[in-house]
Amino acid sequence: MPAKPIYKVIFYNQNQVYEVYARAIYQSDMYGFIEVEEFVFGERTQMIVDPSEEKLKSEFDQVSRSYIPMHSVIRIDEVDKEGPVKVTDIKGGDKVAQFPFPGGATPPSGGD
């Protein structure tokens, strides 16, 4: 294991599933969020350029800390080394459970 662990964070954001790597993850002081810091991206010397990886690199380029809602986190794994980062679009037929949002109860339709 490396001296400082690397975490793979998979979370849901605006009909997309993000898979990123970071060196620091902890519960935020803001209730209901986790903080992700020190993002890790693959080597820039690779011959093949992945458009989704480039999109994430540019999206998180100037980010020092990201706050992710806990209910959006799918999974967090501690890994030996970073892998390719990904953004995957969710299609209508994909099997992703939607969390029920709290709302008012529907009044019964009764006949008076």
C-alpha positions as CSV (number, residue, x, y, z in Angstrom):
1,M,0.0,0.0,0.0
2,P,1.3,3.5,-0.7
3,A,2.1,5.8,2.2
4,K,-1.0,7.8,1.6
5,P,-4.1,5.8,0.5
6,I,-6.0,6.5,-2.7
7,Y,-9.7,6.3,-2.8
8,K,-12.0,5.6,-5.7
9,V,-15.2,7.6,-5.3
10,I,-18.2,6.8,-7.5
11,F,-21.1,9.2,-7.3
12,Y,-24.2,10.3,-9.2
13,N,-24.5,13.8,-10.6
14,Q,-27.1,15.2,-13.1
15,N,-27.9,11.9,-14.9
16,Q,-24.2,10.9,-15.0
17,V,-22.1,8.6,-12.8
18,Y,-18.7,10.0,-12.0
19,E,-15.7,7.8,-11.0
20,V,-12.8,9.8,-9.6
21,Y,-9.7,9.1,-7.5
22,A,-8.6,11.2,-4.5
23,R,-6.2,11.0,-1.6
24,A,-8.4,12.6,1.1
25,I,-12.0,12.0,1.9
26,Y,-13.8,12.8,5.0
27,Q,-17.2,13.8,6.5
28,S,-17.9,17.5,6.0
29,D,-18.9,20.0,8.7
30,M,-21.8,20.8,6.3
31,Y,-24.4,18.3,7.3
32,G,-25.1,15.6,4.6
33,F,-21.9,16.1,2.6
34,I,-18.5,14.4,2.2
35,E,-15.4,16.4,1.3
36,V,-13.1,15.1,-1.4
37,E,-9.6,16.6,-1.8
38,E,-6.4,16.0,-3.7
39,F,-7.8,14.5,-6.9
40,V,-5.6,12.0,-8.6
41,F,-5.5,11.7,-12.4
42,G,-3.6,9.3,-14.6
43,E,-0.3,10.0,-16.4
44,R,-0.5,12.6,-19.1
45,T,2.1,10.8,-21.2
46,Q,-0.3,8.2,-22.4
47,M,-0.7,7.9,-26.2
48,I,-4.5,7.4,-26.1
49,V,-6.7,10.3,-25.0
50,D,-10.0,9.4,-23.3
51,P,-12.5,12.2,-23.8
52,S,-14.4,11.5,-20.6
53,E,-11.1,11.6,-18.6
54,E,-10.1,14.8,-20.3
55,K,-13.5,16.3,-19.4
56,L,-13.0,15.4,-15.7
57,K,-9.5,16.7,-15.7
58,S,-10.7,20.1,-16.9
59,E,-13.7,20.1,-14.7
60,F,-11.7,19.4,-11.5
61,D,-8.5,21.2,-12.6
62,Q,-8.9,24.3,-10.4
63,V,-10.9,22.4,-7.6
64,S,-9.0,22.0,-4.3
65,R,-12.0,20.5,-2.5
66,S,-15.3,19.2,-3.6
67,Y,-18.5,18.7,-1.5
68,I,-20.6,15.8,-2.6
69,P,-24.0,15.1,-1.1
70,M,-23.9,11.8,0.8
71,H,-27.1,10.5,-0.9
72,S,-25.3,10.9,-4.3
73,V,-22.4,8.6,-3.3
74,I,-22.7,5.1,-4.8
75,R,-19.5,3.7,-3.5
76,I,-16.0,4.6,-2.0
77,D,-13.2,2.1,-2.2
78,E,-9.6,2.3,-1.0
79,V,-7.4,1.1,-3.8
80,D,-3.7,0.4,-4.4
81,K,-3.3,2.8,-7.3
82,E,-5.4,5.1,-9.4
83,G,-7.1,3.9,-12.6
84,P,-8.9,5.7,-15.4
85,V,-11.5,8.3,-14.3
86,K,-14.9,8.0,-16.0
87,V,-18.1,9.8,-16.6
88,T,-21.0,7.6,-17.7
89,D,-24.3,8.9,-18.9
90,I,-27.4,7.2,-17.4
91,K,-29.9,6.1,-20.0
92,G,-33.6,5.6,-19.3
93,G,-33.2,1.8,-19.3
94,D,-30.3,1.7,-16.9
95,K,-31.0,0.1,-13.5
96,V,-30.3,3.0,-11.1
97,A,-32.7,3.2,-8.2
98,Q,-34.2,6.6,-7.6
99,F,-34.4,7.7,-4.0
100,P,-37.9,8.8,-2.9
101,F,-38.0,12.4,-2.1
102,P,-40.0,13.5,0.9
103,G,-43.3,15.1,0.0
104,G,-46.7,15.6,1.2
105,A,-49.1,12.7,1.3
106,T,-51.7,12.7,-1.5
107,P,-55.1,13.3,0.1
108,P,-57.5,10.4,-0.4
109,S,-60.1,11.0,-3.1
110,G,-63.2,10.3,-1.1
111,G,-66.8,10.7,-2.2
112,D,-68.8,13.0,0.1
